Amino acid sequence: QIKKQSKGGVKRYMKKGVRVLAVMGLAMVLSGCVQSRQAHTESAAAFDEPQYDWGSISGEKLVIWGIYPEMERSYITKAFDRYQEFTDNELEIVQIPKEEFEQQVLASVAGEIEKPDILLSYGGTNIEAFQPDENFYDFSDAVWVDDLTDTSINQTVYNGKIIGLPHWEASVSGTLYNKEIFEKYNLEVPGTQEAFLQVCETLMQNGITPLYMPGKEISMLLYQFPMDCLVEDTDILNGLNDGTLGYDDLPQMREVADWYKNMAQKGYLGETYRTDDWNGMSEAMDSGKYAMMLCWDTWLYTDFTGDASRFGIMPAFVGIPEEGTFEGPNLGLFIVNKNSERLDAALDFITFLADPYNYNAVFEGIYTAPVFKNQVASISTPQYLEAERLIERHYRDSTAWLRIRGFSQMDASCILEYMDADGKETAEECLAKMEALRQERLKCK
């Protein structure tokens, strides 16, 4: 049963189901920042029965909040359906528009409205305003923690605690490129920022727009890609977080802002980048009029309507670092309200999701890197497999988006204004505006 309110309102998605809990242990130590995504030869049949003890609680209804439409991902709806099939509990799924989500959660934290039992959200500084220490359950001692990959662990930590269960597809971001176009014009995957710009110029001379950038969708400017490299320097990350540094203090950030402006001025983004949006991404990349796009590999299998095999993935060359970069995933976390009257049922549900018996069933055939060490039923994208060695050399965890206090993808609106400023604004002024937005956001927290 699906109920929708008026546009901009809350969408409620009701399903029946719940049973779950306890835990047994799993341990497989994998080293390195990048977990291998080679095709698994094992079958999910290795987990043909529950590995954990769950399902002892029944007759409860759990309320789960998330950003619309993120709980409509196929593996999440399959998990909800499977939970319904195996239990007698009920799930009330409340999907909230992105622009209203933080306000709704803050209202629940303030006691103005009833809190959900479970929250689906991203971690890191994204949940700082929600007072995690007072409101969210600490899963540090949960046995399933040993089953998380290193990348997954990095996404779950807040203030030294495991704050939620990652249950998401894990992508690798960089630059998607049309292999047919590159072959036609004898172009090789660039290895430096200068070589990338040379590729763009060759494409322009042959009537191909180098990069599709949906500027109307501000978050898709993806300026966090180069920032992941920048905040590997802990002095810079700490300086941004303690207020001794701002974006406008960092010369590397000026390189990033100038990269966007240069790409626009040279026509490398086309004439319509200001009005291009998310809905045009698939058509643009399928048309052959554009050669590249900043994006993630799994997009080719979740949103692209063309032939994914025509595309490869290479580093993102956004001013810095010199050799380009790949970014690891941002994982959605199922977070539990530790003050819930239905805490036992909520923990039971999390254990259900964390059981290899269940997550292998719902992730079967999904293009993703493993989030769990025993995740054997999902498959790696061909794009990852083709570029695996290159990715391992230039891979970085998503750090800026998770660890810079007050960070917002929407602050790229300042970069967009700078791209259109026609010399009326400097890079320093652009970055000062971005920093002011970040500081204003911190005051609200």
Backbone torsions as a table, in degrees:
resi	resn	phi	psi	omega
1	GLN	NA	130.2	-179.5
2	ILE	-123.9	130.9	177.2
3	LYS	-121.7	129.6	178.1
4	LYS	-119.2	138.9	171.8
5	GLN	-91.7	-174.0	179.1
6	SER	-63.9	164.1	-176.8
7	LYS	-53.1	134.5	-179.9
8	GLY	86.3	-8.0	-179.6
9	GLY	-88.1	-170.7	-178.0
10	VAL	-88.2	137.2	176.2
11	LYS	-103.6	129.5	179.5
12	ARG	-111.3	134.6	-175.8
13	TYR	-128.3	107.8	-171.5
14	MET	-99.7	131.7	173.9
15	LYS	-140.0	153.9	175.5
16	LYS	-98.2	142.3	175.0
17	GLY	150.8	147.6	171.5
18	VAL	162.4	137.5	170.0
19	ARG	176.0	138.5	-172.0
20	VAL	169.3	152.8	160.8
21	LEU	155.2	-175.5	-176.7
22	ALA	64.5	-160.9	-178.9
23	VAL	-179.1	142.1	171.4
24	MET	-114.6	176.8	-174.4
25	GLY	-102.7	153.3	175.0
26	LEU	-137.4	143.6	175.9
27	ALA	-152.2	121.4	173.8
28	MET	-145.5	110.2	-174.7
29	VAL	-84.6	122.1	175.7
30	LEU	-115.6	133.8	-177.2
31	SER	-104.2	165.3	176.1
32	GLY	92.5	162.2	-179.3
33	CYS	-75.7	-30.8	-177.0
34	VAL	-108.5	118.1	176.3
35	GLN	-77.8	138.6	-178.2
36	SER	-59.8	135.1	179.7
37	ARG	-112.7	22.8	177.6
38	GLN	-63.3	150.6	-176.5
39	ALA	-55.6	131.9	179.3
40	HIS	-80.2	133.1	176.5
41	THR	-93.1	-19.5	178.0
42	GLU	-68.7	156.7	178.0
43	SER	-105.3	150.8	176.1
44	ALA	-62.7	-12.1	177.7
45	ALA	-62.0	-17.2	175.9
46	ALA	-62.2	-20.2	178.8
47	PHE	-121.5	61.1	-175.6
48	ASP	-89.8	12.4	173.8
49	GLU	-151.9	158.1	-178.6
50	PRO	-56.1	139.0	177.3
51	GLN	-97.2	-22.5	-179.5
52	TYR	-116.1	165.2	179.7
53	ASP	-96.1	102.5	178.0
54	TRP	-137.1	166.9	174.9
55	GLY	100.5	11.2	-177.7
56	SER	-85.7	-6.2	-178.1
57	ILE	-110.9	135.5	-179.8
58	SER	-144.3	166.8	176.8
59	GLY	76.5	18.4	179.8
60	GLU	-110.3	158.6	170.8
61	LYS	-120.8	124.1	178.6
62	LEU	-104.6	137.2	177.9
63	VAL	-104.1	124.2	-178.3
64	ILE	-120.1	127.4	176.8
65	TRP	-105.2	145.0	173.5
66	GLY	-158.4	171.9	178.8
67	ILE	-81.7	130.3	176.7
68	TYR	-68.5	134.4	2.0
69	PRO	-108.2	38.1	-167.6
70	GLU	-68.1	-22.8	178.4
71	MET	-87.7	11.9	173.4
72	GLU	-100.2	4.9	173.9
73	ARG	-60.5	141.8	-168.9
74	SER	-58.9	-41.3	-177.3
75	TYR	-70.9	-26.6	176.8
76	ILE	-75.2	-44.6	178.2
77	THR	-64.5	-34.7	176.2
78	LYS	-64.5	-38.8	178.6
79	ALA	-64.5	-42.8	178.2
80	PHE	-62.7	-43.6	179.6
81	ASP	-63.1	-42.4	-179.4
82	ARG	-64.5	-40.7	177.4
83	TYR	-61.2	-41.2	177.9
84	GLN	-63.2	-42.9	-177.8
85	GLU	-62.2	-37.3	-173.3
86	PHE	-91.4	-6.5	-171.9
87	THR	-137.4	174.7	177.0
88	ASP	-113.2	15.4	178.1
89	ASN	-93.4	173.7	-176.1
90	GLU	-126.7	140.4	174.9
91	LEU	-112.4	129.2	172.0
92	GLU	-108.6	110.5	-175.0
93	ILE	-98.7	117.3	-178.8
94	VAL	-109.5	114.2	179.9
95	GLN	-102.7	125.0	-172.6
96	ILE	-115.0	134.2	177.2
97	PRO	-53.8	144.3	-174.2
98	LYS	-52.9	-42.1	-175.1
99	GLU	-72.4	-11.9	-179.7
100	GLU	-108.4	-9.0	-169.6
101	PHE	-62.5	-52.6	-176.9
102	GLU	-61.1	-41.2	179.5
103	GLN	-60.9	-41.4	179.5
104	GLN	-65.8	-43.6	-179.7
105	VAL	-65.7	-41.4	178.8
106	LEU	-62.6	-37.7	177.8
107	ALA	-64.4	-37.4	178.3
108	SER	-69.8	-38.7	178.6
109	VAL	-63.3	-36.8	-179.5
110	ALA	-78.2	-3.7	179.0
111	GLY	82.5	11.0	-179.3
112	GLU	-77.0	-29.9	175.4
113	ILE	-136.2	164.4	-176.8
114	GLU	-69.1	138.2	179.0
115	LYS	-76.1	147.5	172.6
116	PRO	-73.7	165.0	173.7
117	ASP	-78.3	-34.7	-175.7
118	ILE	-138.9	143.9	179.3
119	LEU	-123.0	133.8	170.7
120	LEU	-102.3	111.7	-175.0
121	SER	-149.6	167.6	170.1
122	TYR	-84.1	161.0	-174.0
123	GLY	-97.7	-150.5	178.5
124	GLY	61.4	-144.6	-178.2
125	THR	-69.6	-10.6	178.0
126	ASN	-62.1	-24.2	-178.1
127	ILE	-109.1	7.8	-176.0
128	GLU	-57.0	-41.3	-176.8
129	ALA	-69.7	-12.8	-175.9
130	PHE	-89.0	7.5	178.8
131	GLN	53.0	62.2	-174.7
132	PRO	-56.5	-39.3	-177.0
133	ASP	-61.6	-35.1	-178.4
134	GLU	-86.7	-23.7	-168.0
135	ASN	-117.4	-21.8	-171.2
136	PHE	-111.7	141.4	-179.1
137	TYR	-69.1	140.7	179.1
138	ASP	-93.9	113.3	-177.9
139	PHE	-95.4	15.7	-173.8
140	SER	-56.8	-30.8	-178.2
141	ASP	-95.3	2.0	179.0
142	ALA	-67.1	135.6	-174.9
143	VAL	-66.5	-28.2	-179.9
144	TRP	-66.3	-12.5	177.5
145	VAL	-58.2	-34.8	179.6
146	ASP	-66.3	-15.4	-177.9
147	ASP	-93.2	-3.1	-179.9
148	LEU	-83.5	142.1	174.1
149	THR	-70.5	165.7	179.7
150	ASP	-58.6	-44.0	179.3
151	THR	-61.0	-41.0	179.0
152	SER	-63.5	-44.6	178.8
153	ILE	-55.8	-44.5	-178.9
154	ASN	-58.4	-30.4	-178.6
155	GLN	-79.2	-22.5	-171.6
156	THR	-93.3	-14.7	-170.9
157	VAL	-79.9	129.7	170.7
158	TYR	-138.3	121.9	178.6
159	ASN	52.5	40.6	176.4
160	GLY	78.9	6.9	-178.0
161	LYS	-119.0	152.2	170.7
162	ILE	-83.7	108.6	-167.2
163	ILE	-93.9	-11.1	-179.5
164	GLY	-171.9	172.5	179.8
165	LEU	-97.8	119.4	174.1
166	PRO	-73.7	126.1	179.7
167	HIS	-142.5	84.1	-164.2
168	TRP	-159.4	164.5	170.9
169	GLU	-83.9	141.5	-177.9
170	ALA	-106.7	114.4	-177.1
171	SER	-107.2	169.5	169.7
172	VAL	-121.0	128.0	-177.8
173	SER	-102.5	148.3	176.8
174	GLY	-174.4	-133.4	177.3
175	THR	-117.0	115.6	171.5
176	LEU	-75.3	136.8	-179.6
177	TYR	-136.5	148.2	-179.7
178	ASN	-80.7	108.3	-175.5
179	LYS	-64.7	-33.2	-179.9
180	GLU	-65.9	-41.6	178.1
181	ILE	-66.1	-43.6	179.3
182	PHE	-61.0	-41.3	-180.0
183	GLU	-67.5	-40.4	-178.2
184	LYS	-60.3	-38.4	-176.9
185	TYR	-104.5	18.6	175.2
186	ASN	54.4	43.4	-179.6
187	LEU	-98.3	138.4	175.3
188	GLU	-105.0	156.1	175.4
189	VAL	-60.0	121.3	-176.8
190	PRO	-68.6	154.6	179.6
191	GLY	-114.3	-4.7	-179.5
192	THR	-140.9	166.5	176.6
193	GLN	-61.0	-42.3	-179.8
194	GLU	-64.1	-42.0	179.5
195	ALA	-64.7	-35.0	177.0
196	PHE	-62.5	-44.3	179.6
197	LEU	-66.1	-33.0	176.0
198	GLN	-65.6	-38.9	175.4
199	VAL	-61.2	-44.4	179.0
200	CYS	-59.2	-42.4	-178.5
201	GLU	-66.1	-41.8	177.7
202	THR	-61.3	-42.7	178.5
203	LEU	-62.1	-44.6	179.3
204	MET	-59.4	-43.5	-178.7
205	GLN	-63.9	-20.6	179.7
206	ASN	-104.5	16.0	173.9
207	GLY	79.1	15.2	178.6
208	ILE	-106.3	127.9	173.9
209	THR	-72.7	122.3	-172.9
210	PRO	-60.4	-47.9	-168.9
211	LEU	-135.0	125.8	171.8
212	TYR	-84.0	120.7	178.4
213	MET	-127.7	108.9	-179.0
214	PRO	-76.1	80.7	-174.5
215	GLY	-63.9	-24.9	178.2
216	LYS	-67.4	-27.2	176.2
217	GLU	-94.1	84.6	-168.1
218	ILE	-50.3	-40.9	-176.0
219	SER	-62.6	-20.8	-177.4
220	MET	-82.6	4.1	169.3
221	LEU	-70.8	-25.2	169.2
222	LEU	54.4	45.0	-179.3
223	TYR	-70.0	-8.2	177.1
224	GLN	-70.6	-19.6	-179.2
225	PHE	-55.9	-56.4	178.3
226	PRO	-68.2	-26.6	-179.0
227	MET	-68.4	-26.1	175.6
228	ASP	-56.9	-40.2	177.5
229	CYS	-67.2	-43.2	-175.5
230	LEU	-61.1	-44.9	-175.3
231	VAL	-86.9	7.2	165.6
232	GLU	-62.0	-26.2	173.3
233	ASP	-76.1	107.6	-174.8
234	THR	-62.8	-27.2	177.1
235	ASP	-64.4	-38.4	178.3
236	ILE	-70.2	-45.8	179.8
237	LEU	-60.9	-46.0	-179.8
238	ASN	-65.6	-37.4	179.0
239	GLY	-64.3	-41.6	176.8
240	LEU	-64.0	-38.0	-175.6
241	ASN	-81.0	-25.5	178.6
242	ASP	-98.9	1.8	173.8
243	GLY	88.7	2.9	179.3
244	THR	-84.6	-12.3	175.8
245	LEU	-131.2	149.0	172.4
246	GLY	-126.7	167.8	178.3
247	TYR	-54.2	-38.2	-176.4
248	ASP	-73.8	-5.7	175.7
249	ASP	-89.8	-7.2	-170.5
250	LEU	-107.2	112.7	179.5
251	PRO	-60.5	-30.1	178.4
252	GLN	-63.7	-33.3	178.5
253	MET	-68.9	-30.9	175.3
254	ARG	-65.9	-36.8	176.5
255	GLU	-62.4	-38.6	-180.0
256	VAL	-66.6	-49.0	179.8
257	ALA	-60.1	-41.8	-179.8
258	ASP	-68.1	-29.7	177.1
259	TRP	-61.5	-46.7	179.2
260	TYR	-61.3	-45.1	-178.5
261	LYS	-63.5	-42.3	179.7
262	ASN	-63.0	-43.4	179.2
263	MET	-60.9	-39.1	179.8
264	ALA	-71.0	-45.1	-176.4
265	GLN	-65.0	-33.9	-179.9
266	LYS	-83.3	-1.3	178.5
267	GLY	81.0	11.2	-175.7
268	TYR	-72.0	-12.7	178.3
269	LEU	-103.9	2.2	-176.9
270	GLY	82.0	-179.5	-176.0
271	GLU	-90.1	-14.6	-172.6
272	THR	-113.7	18.1	-174.1
273	TYR	-61.1	-27.2	-179.5
274	ARG	-67.0	-30.8	-177.9
275	THR	-106.8	-8.3	176.8
276	ASP	-65.6	142.2	-176.9
277	ASP	-138.2	-176.2	-177.8
278	TRP	-56.7	-41.2	-176.1
279	ASN	-65.2	-18.7	-179.9
280	GLY	-94.6	-2.1	-174.3
281	MET	-63.6	-47.7	-176.1
282	SER	-63.8	-47.7	-179.5
283	GLU	-62.1	-41.9	-178.6
284	ALA	-62.3	-45.6	-177.1
285	MET	-73.9	-25.2	178.8
286	ASP	-82.1	-19.7	-172.5
287	SER	-74.1	-23.1	-174.2
288	GLY	81.6	0.8	178.3
289	LYS	-83.7	-20.4	178.8
290	TYR	-119.0	144.7	-177.4
291	ALA	-99.0	-27.5	-170.6
292	MET	-145.5	164.7	174.8
293	MET	-160.5	136.2	171.9
294	LEU	-69.7	123.3	-176.2
295	CYS	-171.2	-168.7	-179.4
296	TRP	-121.0	153.2	-171.4
297	ASP	-62.2	-38.0	-175.5
298	THR	-70.2	-16.3	176.5
299	TRP	-56.8	-33.9	-179.2
300	LEU	-63.1	-18.9	-176.6
301	TYR	-114.7	-9.2	178.8
302	THR	-107.0	-29.9	-173.1
303	ASP	-129.2	-25.4	-176.2
304	PHE	-75.4	133.9	-177.5
305	THR	-100.5	-2.7	179.3
306	GLY	-94.1	-159.7	-178.0
307	ASP	-88.8	105.4	-176.4
308	ALA	-62.7	-26.1	-176.5
309	SER	-66.6	-14.4	178.9
310	ARG	-75.5	-7.5	-171.0
311	PHE	-120.1	146.3	171.9
312	GLY	-119.3	179.8	176.5
313	ILE	-128.5	136.3	178.1
314	MET	-133.9	173.8	-177.2
315	PRO	-61.0	158.3	170.7
316	ALA	-86.0	124.0	179.4
317	PHE	-108.7	86.6	-175.8
318	VAL	-116.6	59.8	177.4
319	GLY	84.5	-51.3	176.3
320	ILE	-141.4	158.3	-11.9
321	PRO	-72.1	170.9	-173.6
322	GLU	-57.6	-39.3	-175.9
323	GLU	-91.6	6.5	-178.0
324	GLY	79.4	176.8	-175.2
325	THR	-152.7	151.7	167.3
326	PHE	-111.0	144.6	178.6
327	GLU	-112.7	138.0	175.5
328	GLY	-74.0	-179.7	-170.8
329	PRO	-77.7	158.8	163.4
330	ASN	-106.4	117.2	-171.4
331	LEU	-102.4	133.5	172.3
332	GLY	-71.9	138.0	-177.9
333	LEU	-115.5	136.6	168.5
334	PHE	-87.0	114.0	-174.0
335	ILE	-112.9	137.9	-174.0
336	VAL	-106.5	132.5	171.9
337	ASN	-70.4	108.4	-174.0
338	LYS	-71.3	-11.7	178.8
339	ASN	-98.7	7.9	-178.8
340	SER	-64.9	143.2	174.5
341	GLU	-69.6	-16.3	-179.6
342	ARG	-112.3	37.7	-175.2
343	LEU	-58.6	-44.5	-178.5
344	ASP	-60.0	-41.7	179.1
345	ALA	-67.1	-38.2	179.4
346	ALA	-64.9	-42.6	178.0
347	LEU	-66.4	-35.2	176.8
348	ASP	-61.7	-41.9	178.6
349	PHE	-63.6	-42.1	179.2
350	ILE	-63.2	-41.2	178.9
351	THR	-63.5	-38.0	174.9
352	PHE	-57.1	-49.2	-179.0
353	LEU	-63.4	-33.8	-174.6
354	ALA	-81.9	-8.1	-178.1
355	ASP	-76.2	126.2	177.6
356	PRO	-54.4	-30.1	177.2
357	TYR	-58.9	-35.3	-177.7
358	ASN	-93.5	-45.5	-175.8
359	TYR	-70.1	-29.3	175.4
360	ASN	-68.6	-32.4	178.4
361	ALA	-68.2	-40.8	-174.7
362	VAL	-85.3	-23.2	178.1
363	PHE	-93.7	3.4	-178.2
364	GLU	-59.4	125.2	178.2
365	GLY	80.1	0.3	179.7
366	ILE	-82.6	134.1	176.0
367	TYR	-76.7	110.4	-179.0
368	THR	-168.7	154.1	165.2
369	ALA	-74.9	153.8	179.3
370	PRO	-65.8	135.8	170.2
371	VAL	-90.7	-30.0	178.1
372	PHE	-112.3	149.3	179.9
373	LYS	-65.6	-30.0	-179.6
374	ASN	-96.7	19.4	179.3
375	GLN	-83.4	98.2	-172.5
376	VAL	-111.3	-6.0	-173.7
377	ALA	-96.0	-16.4	177.5
378	SER	-80.8	170.5	-176.5
379	ILE	-131.7	148.2	177.6
380	SER	-77.6	147.4	175.6
381	THR	-70.6	146.1	174.7
382	PRO	-58.5	-31.3	179.8
383	GLN	-63.1	-42.0	177.1
384	TYR	-63.5	-47.6	-175.7
385	LEU	-61.2	-38.0	179.6
386	GLU	-67.2	-31.6	-174.2
387	ALA	-112.3	19.0	-170.2
388	GLU	-56.3	-45.7	-178.3
389	ARG	-66.2	-40.2	178.2
390	LEU	-63.9	-40.9	178.9
391	ILE	-63.6	-43.5	-179.4
392	GLU	-61.6	-32.6	-179.8
393	ARG	-73.9	-31.9	-170.2
394	HIS	-123.0	20.6	-177.4
395	TYR	-81.5	140.9	172.5
396	ARG	-137.6	139.5	172.5
397	ASP	-62.9	153.4	173.8
398	SER	-69.9	102.1	-173.8
399	THR	-109.3	-46.5	-176.8
400	ALA	-57.8	-48.0	-175.5
401	TRP	-64.3	-31.7	-177.3
402	LEU	-93.2	-31.0	-166.0
403	ARG	-112.3	-16.4	177.8
404	ILE	-82.5	118.2	-178.9
405	ARG	-64.1	131.7	178.2
406	GLY	81.1	2.2	-178.9
407	PHE	-63.1	140.9	173.8
408	SER	-146.1	133.6	174.7
409	GLN	-60.9	-27.6	-176.4
410	MET	-69.7	-15.2	176.6
411	ASP	-67.7	-10.2	174.2
412	ALA	-63.5	-11.4	174.9
413	SER	-58.8	-31.9	177.3
414	CYS	-67.3	-38.2	177.4
415	ILE	-65.4	-40.5	179.3
416	LEU	-62.0	-41.3	177.0
417	GLU	-63.7	-39.4	178.4
418	TYR	-64.8	-37.6	178.3
419	MET	-62.1	-29.8	-176.7
420	ASP	-99.9	5.0	-168.2
421	ALA	-76.6	-15.5	178.9
422	ASP	51.6	44.8	175.4
423	GLY	82.0	1.4	-178.4
424	LYS	-86.6	-4.6	180.0
425	GLU	-141.3	142.7	176.9
426	THR	-93.0	164.4	176.2
427	ALA	-61.2	-37.7	179.8
428	GLU	-63.2	-39.0	178.4
429	GLU	-67.1	-39.4	176.0
430	CYS	-59.0	-47.5	-177.0
431	LEU	-69.9	-32.8	176.8
432	ALA	-63.9	-38.1	176.7
433	LYS	-66.0	-41.4	177.3
434	MET	-61.2	-42.9	-179.8
435	GLU	-65.6	-38.6	178.7
436	ALA	-63.2	-39.2	176.9
437	LEU	-63.8	-42.1	179.5
438	ARG	-63.3	-43.8	-179.1
439	GLN	-66.6	-36.8	178.1
440	GLU	-64.4	-38.1	178.5
441	ARG	-65.5	-38.7	178.9
442	LEU	-65.8	-34.8	177.6
443	LYS	-62.7	-35.4	179.9
444	CYS	-69.8	-19.9	-179.2
445	LYS	-90.1	NA	NA
